[in-house]
Amino acid sequence: GSLVVNYPFDDDEQGIAIYSKSPDDAVFQMLALAYSKENAKMYQGSPCKDMYPTEYFPHGITNGAQWYNVPGGMQDWNYLHTNCFEVTIELGCVKYPKAEELPKYWAQNRRSLLQFMKQV
């Protein structure tokens, strides 16, 4: 888990972790920022310091391939084959939070989700 909005491309031709810009990179960045700006902890860029002390995402967003390379991922496939603009939203440092923590996740992401829907 992490706390970041990840946007295409998740893969690059060389199979290494470098920025892989899609033709709609500016749109993807705008969508990702619309979400992250409403989540203060995400927007700060380094929310999981205890688990990943060197991980930093400026403004809480990242290009997927720059973070880590994912060949054949669903996000890229949907973009390339169906023209669907998809981002991956990582909601927390703990991959499987306890049920009693879910209201906290809702509170942290409610405004982000509403802002994300407004982008339509």
TACOR-V828495 format. One record per pair of residues at least 6 apart in sequence whose ideal C-beta (glycine too) atoms are under 6 Angstrom apart, sorted by the first residue. I is the first residue (numbers start at 0). J is the second residue. D is the distance in whole Angstrom. If there is no record, write none. Layout:
I | J | D
I | J | D
//
This chain:
0 | 91 | 5
0 | 92 | 5
0 | 93 | 5
0 | 94 | 4
1 | 47 | 6
1 | 89 | 4
2 | 41 | 5
2 | 46 | 4
2 | 89 | 6
2 | 91 | 6
3 | 56 | 5
3 | 59 | 6
3 | 61 | 5
3 | 89 | 5
4 | 31 | 4
4 | 34 | 5
4 | 35 | 5
4 | 60 | 5
4 | 86 | 5
4 | 88 | 5
5 | 61 | 5
5 | 63 | 5
5 | 87 | 4
6 | 27 | 4
6 | 31 | 5
6 | 86 | 5
7 | 21 | 5
7 | 74 | 6
7 | 75 | 5
7 | 78 | 5
8 | 19 | 4
8 | 21 | 5
8 | 64 | 5
8 | 75 | 5
9 | 63 | 3
9 | 64 | 6
9 | 69 | 4
9 | 72 | 4
9 | 74 | 5
9 | 75 | 5
10 | 64 | 6
10 | 68 | 6
10 | 69 | 6
10 | 70 | 5
10 | 75 | 6
11 | 17 | 6
11 | 19 | 4
11 | 64 | 5
14 | 68 | 6
16 | 67 | 5
16 | 68 | 5
18 | 62 | 5
18 | 65 | 4
19 | 64 | 4
30 | 86 | 6
30 | 118 | 6
31 | 60 | 4
31 | 86 | 6
32 | 60 | 6
33 | 114 | 5
33 | 115 | 6
33 | 118 | 5
34 | 111 | 5
34 | 115 | 5
35 | 41 | 5
35 | 42 | 5
35 | 58 | 6
35 | 59 | 3
35 | 60 | 5
36 | 42 | 6
37 | 110 | 4
37 | 111 | 4
37 | 114 | 5
38 | 107 | 6
38 | 111 | 5
40 | 46 | 5
41 | 59 | 4
42 | 58 | 6
42 | 59 | 4
44 | 55 | 5
44 | 56 | 5
44 | 57 | 6
44 | 59 | 6
45 | 55 | 5
47 | 92 | 4
50 | 92 | 5
74 | 85 | 5
74 | 87 | 6
77 | 83 | 4
77 | 85 | 5
90 | 104 | 6
//
